[in-house]
Amino acid sequence: MVGGGERVWEMKIVSWNVRGLGGLEKRKEVRDLVREKTPFIMCIQETKIQSCDDFMCSSIWGAQPHAFSFRPSNGASGVGLLYGILRRWKSGFQLVVNIF
């Protein structure tokens, strides 16, 4: 609580262009970063993967309760299409993302 009774939240947000999340070593790097920084929200760009399920997310985020959304890779370098986006946040909250 702060002076007038307002709550102040420290919210860590991590964004990383991983250039591929298919390999085990890259997933370990992401998992290590999650452990070190404990972000509230994590956005991963250029995943270059076609699917993402609960098992894969748990292998990255660990046992922390979480929710995620995933947009698969679509296209190749240089053609202006999505490379795959994965967003993760602590469970119990709703994440709304507007892309302009």
Residue frames as qw, qx, qy, qz and C-alpha x, y, z in Angstrom:
[[0.000, 0.888, 0.460, 0.000, 0.00, 0.00, 0.00],
 [0.388, 0.266, 0.001, 0.882, 1.08, 3.52, -0.70],
 [0.013, 0.032, -0.269, 0.963, 0.21, 6.75, 1.13],
 [0.509, 0.009, 0.015, -0.860, -3.48, 7.11, 0.13],
 [0.699, 0.010, 0.635, -0.329, -4.16, 3.37, 0.30],
 [0.731, 0.539, -0.253, -0.334, -3.56, 2.66, -3.41],
 [0.887, -0.166, 0.389, 0.186, -1.97, -0.61, -4.33],
 [0.245, 0.779, -0.493, -0.300, 1.24, -0.51, -6.32],
 [0.957, 0.062, 0.281, 0.049, 2.20, -3.54, -8.39],
 [0.094, -0.635, 0.635, 0.429, 5.62, -4.19, -9.75],
 [0.871, 0.366, 0.286, -0.160, 5.05, -5.90, -13.07],
 [0.288, -0.490, 0.662, 0.488, 7.99, -7.39, -14.94],
 [0.782, 0.556, 0.162, -0.230, 7.49, -7.81, -18.67],
 [0.411, -0.420, 0.662, 0.464, 10.03, -9.66, -20.80],
 [0.734, 0.625, 0.069, -0.259, 9.99, -9.62, -24.60],
 [0.422, -0.481, 0.679, 0.360, 12.45, -11.71, -26.61],
 [0.717, 0.548, -0.268, -0.338, 12.97, -12.39, -30.31],
 [0.739, -0.384, 0.553, 0.018, 14.21, -15.97, -29.88],
 [0.399, 0.576, -0.585, -0.408, 14.72, -16.77, -33.60],
 [0.678, 0.090, -0.707, -0.182, 13.39, -20.28, -33.11],
 [0.525, -0.426, 0.504, -0.538, 11.97, -22.15, -30.14],
 [0.906, 0.119, -0.295, -0.279, 12.04, -25.65, -31.62],
 [0.625, 0.311, -0.641, 0.319, 15.29, -26.82, -30.06],
 [0.714, -0.538, -0.421, 0.152, 15.70, -28.04, -26.48],
 [0.538, -0.086, -0.191, 0.817, 18.68, -25.76, -25.86],
 [0.050, -0.379, -0.154, -0.911, 16.68, -22.62, -26.76],
 [0.602, -0.585, -0.411, -0.354, 13.81, -23.73, -24.52],
 [0.713, -0.364, -0.369, 0.472, 16.31, -24.19, -21.69],
 [0.294, 0.146, -0.053, 0.943, 17.58, -20.64, -22.25],
 [0.347, -0.505, -0.273, -0.742, 14.00, -19.33, -22.01],
 [0.739, -0.506, -0.444, -0.019, 13.31, -21.44, -18.89],
 [0.608, -0.163, -0.292, 0.720, 16.50, -20.10, -17.25],
 [0.045, 0.298, 0.066, 0.951, 15.44, -16.53, -18.06],
 [0.552, -0.554, -0.385, -0.490, 11.98, -17.15, -16.55],
 [0.752, -0.418, -0.412, 0.301, 13.58, -18.48, -13.36],
 [0.477, -0.023, -0.159, 0.864, 15.99, -15.55, -13.15],
 [0.044, -0.201, -0.105, -0.973, 13.61, -12.68, -13.97],
 [0.056, 0.424, 0.843, -0.326, 10.24, -14.13, -12.79],
 [0.116, -0.049, -0.269, -0.955, 8.25, -12.04, -15.28],
 [0.461, 0.327, 0.542, -0.622, 4.54, -11.41, -14.89],
 [0.731, 0.620, 0.148, -0.243, 4.19, -11.33, -18.69],
 [0.406, -0.402, 0.643, 0.510, 6.55, -12.84, -21.26],
 [0.683, 0.656, 0.074, -0.314, 6.25, -12.32, -25.00],
 [0.540, -0.295, 0.659, 0.433, 8.31, -14.47, -27.35],
 [0.562, 0.698, -0.081, -0.437, 8.58, -13.51, -31.02],
 [0.508, 0.569, -0.611, -0.210, 9.86, -15.51, -34.00],
 [0.723, -0.293, 0.583, -0.226, 9.19, -18.87, -32.35],
 [0.382, 0.430, -0.703, -0.418, 9.24, -20.52, -35.79],
 [0.149, 0.040, 0.976, -0.156, 7.05, -23.33, -34.45],
 [0.335, -0.209, -0.611, -0.686, 3.70, -24.52, -35.79],
 [0.654, -0.531, -0.461, -0.280, 2.10, -25.69, -32.54],
 [0.077, 0.356, -0.617, 0.698, 2.33, -25.11, -28.82],
 [0.661, -0.448, -0.537, -0.271, 0.51, -27.09, -26.13],
 [0.598, -0.761, 0.091, -0.234, 0.37, -27.26, -22.32],
 [0.924, -0.201, 0.062, 0.318, 3.26, -29.74, -22.20],
 [0.588, 0.446, 0.009, 0.675, 5.57, -27.47, -24.21],
 [0.137, -0.806, 0.043, -0.575, 4.65, -24.42, -22.14],
 [0.779, -0.619, 0.068, -0.072, 5.20, -26.29, -18.89],
 [0.872, 0.022, 0.023, 0.488, 8.63, -27.38, -20.15],
 [0.344, 0.561, -0.017, 0.753, 9.45, -23.69, -20.64],
 [0.292, -0.696, 0.057, -0.653, 7.68, -22.01, -17.72],
 [0.160, 0.168, -0.846, 0.481, 8.10, -24.76, -15.14],
 [0.217, -0.426, -0.867, 0.145, 5.53, -25.47, -12.44],
 [0.067, 0.226, 0.235, -0.943, 4.42, -21.84, -12.03],
 [0.373, 0.618, 0.672, -0.164, 0.68, -21.44, -12.68],
 [0.056, -0.356, 0.346, 0.866, 0.34, -19.72, -16.04],
 [0.619, 0.621, 0.438, -0.197, -1.86, -19.05, -19.01],
 [0.299, -0.339, 0.528, 0.720, -0.68, -18.60, -22.58],
 [0.656, 0.659, 0.215, -0.298, -1.73, -17.74, -26.10],
 [0.505, -0.260, 0.633, 0.526, 0.05, -18.82, -29.24],
 [0.591, 0.713, -0.013, -0.377, 0.04, -17.73, -32.87],
 [0.874, -0.012, 0.380, 0.303, 1.82, -20.21, -35.17],
 [0.245, -0.446, 0.477, 0.717, 4.61, -19.41, -37.55],
 [0.602, 0.650, 0.454, -0.097, 3.31, -18.46, -40.99],
 [0.491, 0.866, -0.076, 0.054, 5.75, -17.84, -43.80],
 [0.831, 0.022, -0.042, 0.554, 9.45, -17.37, -44.32],
 [0.389, -0.550, -0.024, 0.738, 11.98, -14.66, -43.65],
 [0.147, -0.210, 0.351, 0.901, 11.56, -11.48, -45.62],
 [0.077, -0.379, -0.731, -0.562, 7.95, -11.91, -46.72],
 [0.233, -0.279, 0.134, -0.922, 6.29, -9.89, -43.95],
 [0.726, -0.346, -0.469, -0.365, 4.30, -12.73, -42.40],
 [0.630, -0.658, 0.277, -0.307, 4.15, -13.88, -38.78],
 [0.421, 0.444, -0.775, 0.156, 7.03, -15.99, -37.49],
 [0.662, -0.349, -0.659, 0.077, 5.13, -17.27, -34.46],
 [0.129, -0.541, 0.314, -0.769, 4.25, -15.44, -31.25],
 [0.605, -0.354, -0.699, 0.141, 3.90, -16.95, -27.79],
 [0.187, -0.586, 0.231, -0.754, 2.61, -14.92, -24.85],
 [0.595, -0.282, -0.718, 0.226, 2.61, -16.19, -21.28],
 [0.196, -0.571, 0.219, -0.767, 1.29, -14.59, -18.11],
 [0.038, -0.066, 0.855, -0.513, 0.67, -15.56, -14.52],
 [0.256, -0.429, -0.811, -0.305, -2.67, -17.30, -14.14],
 [0.193, -0.617, -0.604, 0.465, -5.58, -15.63, -12.42],
 [0.046, 0.605, -0.037, -0.794, -5.40, -12.58, -14.66],
 [0.650, 0.623, 0.431, 0.063, -6.75, -11.76, -18.10],
 [0.341, -0.383, 0.361, 0.779, -4.33, -10.49, -20.71],
 [0.508, 0.776, 0.357, -0.107, -5.74, -8.30, -23.47],
 [0.436, -0.303, 0.419, 0.737, -3.41, -7.52, -26.38],
 [0.485, 0.813, 0.229, -0.228, -4.29, -5.03, -29.08],
 [0.584, -0.115, 0.453, 0.664, -2.10, -5.09, -32.17],
 [0.303, 0.854, 0.145, -0.397, -2.10, -1.97, -34.32]]
